[in-house]
Amino acid sequence: MPSSSSVISIVKTRWGCPSKNYNGIKLDELKDRLDFGIIALSMSTCFPHVVTHRPSTIDIALTKGVALNFNSIEIIHGLTSDHRPVILKMGPPDGGRPIPIRKITNWKRVSTALEEIDTPNLNSIPNDIASTDEIDFAIGAFTNHVRIVVEESEREVPPDIFELIREKNAALRRASAYPTKNIGCL
């Protein structure tokens, strides 16, 4: 683990630190190459007892693929330690709630796929089950087969399209309550 004096530079001058070193440069390169975010305070969080050591920022957060917005990062000043802990607050994306990933399952495709009995998962189940271990194995193989079939029959739908589908279905339900000569009963 690097000392607190070298950790200050890990977050580099790009994030408000007064100096940079080898660790900071490497982290910056890694951040750009792996496409992750760095959240750090612009003020120090570690105040060493040794007078010759500089205060440093040792608290950083690395983020990648997080579906939350960064709200704030605050120092807790009430402790008498040389290190001031921080609270990182994150919340839902703009709009007040996380964007749901909706999936639509083609159940007809699932049904057709489940009728197929010559599959590797199902072929691994023994014909004569004689022990509880074989029962557990058979249950696991069958469950895994069903899970794979369902996953392969799903497709992701963007939230706005999912909302349109829901509105269309609601309109069809309302219309079916009032059959006419032209529409009949839906």
Protein Blocks (a to p, Z undefined) as FASTA:
>chain_A
ZZfklmmmmnommnopabdcfklmmmmmmmmmnopaddddfbdfbdcfblkbccddfbdc
ddehiabdcfbdcddfkbccfbdcddddddddehhiacdddddddfklmmmmmmpmbbfk
lmmpcfbdcbfklmmmmmmmmmmmmmmmmmmmgccddfklmmmmmmmmmmmmmmmmmccf
klopZZ
